[in-house]
Each structure stands twice: as C-alpha cells, then as structure tokens.
Amino acid sequence: MKITHLILLTLTTSCALQAKETTTEKAETTKNEIVDTAKKTGRQMKDEVCEVTNGKMVCFKRKMVNKAKNLGDKIGTKTTETINKVD
C-alpha cells in the first residue's frame, strides 16, 4: 500500500513540476530507463528458465521478488527524473 502511494505521489509531483531538464539529465533518464528495461528482461528470462526446469510453484517466490525489484527500479528512475526536473 505504501509503495502505491509513493508511486502516485511521484507521478503527480512529476506532472506538476514544469522545470526544464538539461540535455545531460535527459540522457541520464533515458539511460536509467534502458537499464531498467534490460534488468526487467533479464529477470523475466531467468523466471521463464526456472519455470521450465523446476515448475511454476517452485519459482513463484522468486518471480514475486523479481517483480518487487522491477518496481523498485522503476520508482528509483522516476524519483531521479523528478529530482532532475526540480533542479
């Protein structure tokens, strides 16, 4: 529940702020999004391999942990983006 509130707060704050981002900050945001996507894809591939070799029930906990990590990465990227917009 707290994570949902944090996400909503971050998204509404980022929409409300209208400061200009520098080219460096935009590049950093793009890089962070690419890294997040790569991590997410890698985790999904590991989950699929785990399911094929061990079965769905064995890998369920690992899959949930990876989803939490993906969410944490996304929150971190959005927070950095918001901070860059404020600066």
Order of alpha helices (4+ residues) and beta strands (2+ residues): alpha-alpha-alpha
